[in-house]
């Protein structure tokens, strides 16, 4: 049943956030002001407007500059960011947010509720990869005064707060209004936000520098003078830079899993792991427009051919679990255990299915498939996974052609051009299926936009069930709905679900505070360094 929900005061929320966000080693230490933290990314961001892309380098970078309405810490607690408090009507049809007073954009202009309204309606709801589902239930947003924001819903949407707002940053109306936000030069040059750090410079192919925002609305933060993002495509170079102190932090995407055992022995580096509320993992989307992949038996055969346990161990360091379906096995509330053993590694079964619908030619070959992915993805783990699948498919008469690409090129070719047979990458599936799962599979999302249904998969029953899951208020009934969805999709196999992620990051021990929040992209506002350097 819906009930009124209110946040505590801004000051209390900030205090709780600070208490929740320090790691055990720094719990007794007072934050120190000054110094620099350097973190490594796998490549230059495609741009600095994360509302428009799933590019992980863009998201990790944008979050230093831009603010959100709400944040969620690693324990699952919700905190106000730009929002000071919020409430929900008993029928779930209206949400009211109170926006902090006195917030300024980095250029000194005041930030108002109408700025937030405009950013959400004109950028997020039109272009954001997750918004097609996370904001799909929103009928309209109004800002009746400078500090009040009201969402009117088409229908109740149980996960709306907070999950629709995780990794949704607010962009300035006075910079973007009257332009195509996808082409605005501020995505690349001198972006203006309201977050803890201001943009300083972007040296292509090398680094981005951010400097402390002295007008930041959370009192006392940020502690650091500056943050530097270095672009380091080579996984080994990132690890060496962390070990010798040139880099302070490798996030869960820039840390190669193969390096974790050695880093755990380092006296200067901490390796931190946790299951995050965002969940997700690695999947290979199948382009159902390909005549061979349009046959369900072929897709099922590929699923039998893949040894997920081997991929998990060799490509991803054994950290995580073999995947079974569209919802992560770590998402215990919604994961259907019945699908866990449906596709054991069984080459004979794969060959039997293929013989029925795609017999071998005189040369012993059936067909070829191209698999695309980010060359440096998962610290090189995607390359290893692709090589393993190539060897597993070869005895079946399938020639798997590997096409590694730079991250931005892969994203564009797969999501915007549909130029692939298999497209492998990391995708968020939590914290709720209505937010991050349905967007990838529903028919209305077959669009050439980031984070939508790039496979061309369409099943009316799946569409119907996902729609029911969005509007059902009874938690037990929602579980039943998503259990049925998983069983249907496990039979359809629109993607090869490979690996369920367990999040791990590494940081120099001089770094204190918490870089490990509830989502996978945190800003460094409450981070400090012990040596002030």
Secondary structure, DSSP 8 states (H G I E B T S, - for coil): ---------HHHHHHHHHHHHS-GGGTTS------EEEEEESS--S-S-GGG---HHHHHHHHHH-EESEEE-TTS-EEESSEEEEEE-TTSSEEEEEE-TT-B-TTS-B--HHHHHHHIIIIIHHH-TTHHHHTTTEEEEEEEETTEEEEEESS--TTHHHHTTTT-EE--HHHHTTS-TTT-GGGTSS----SSEEEEEEETTTEEEEEE-TT-SSTT----SEEEEEE---HHHHHHHHHTTS--EE-TTTS-GGGHHHHTT-SSEEEEEE--TT--EEEEEE-TTSTTTTSHHHHHHHHHH--HHHHHHHHSTT-EEE--SSS-TT-TTT--GGGTTTT---HHHHHHHHHHHS---TTS--EEEEEEEETTGGGGHHHHHHHHHHHHHHTTTEEEEEEEE-HHHHHIIIIIS---SEEEEEE---S-HHHHTGGGT-GGG-SSSTTS--S----HHHHHHHHHHHH---HHHHHHHHHHHHHHHHHH-SEEEEEEE-EEEEEETTEES----SSS---STT-EETT--
